[in-house]
Amino acid sequence: MYEIDCVEMGKRIYEKRKALGYTQEKVANKVEIGTTHFGQIERGENKCSLRVITNIAMVLKADLDALVRGVDEYNADVALTQIVNKVPRAKREKFVEMCDSMAELLK
């Protein structure tokens, strides 16, 4: 059975929060939990309910599966789609060509 690594999940939450420029207080308030509880989740010291982690993912505009498990063989397509969507439409063809070249190098 799959075991959630709370420390790694917390690191992913922290990195996503920092990338968005959000404070712990801002996220905690939007999720409607205490700042202390949120900090414990980020440090992997405290597990959280499905409701809380789902709301954290929504506030951070993150894929829930990737936030909980990280990117793996089962959800890499979602992560790649999110990355492609960040690229301006006019540059996506070039981006896909670059990805294809990288894939060839990794074979």
Secondary structure, 3 states (H helix, E strand, C coil): CCCCCHHHHHHHHHHHHHHHCCCHHHHHHHHCCCHHHHHHHHCCCCCCCHHHHHHHHHHCCCCHHHHHHCCCCCCHHHHHHHHHHHCCHHHHHHHHHHHHHHHHHHC
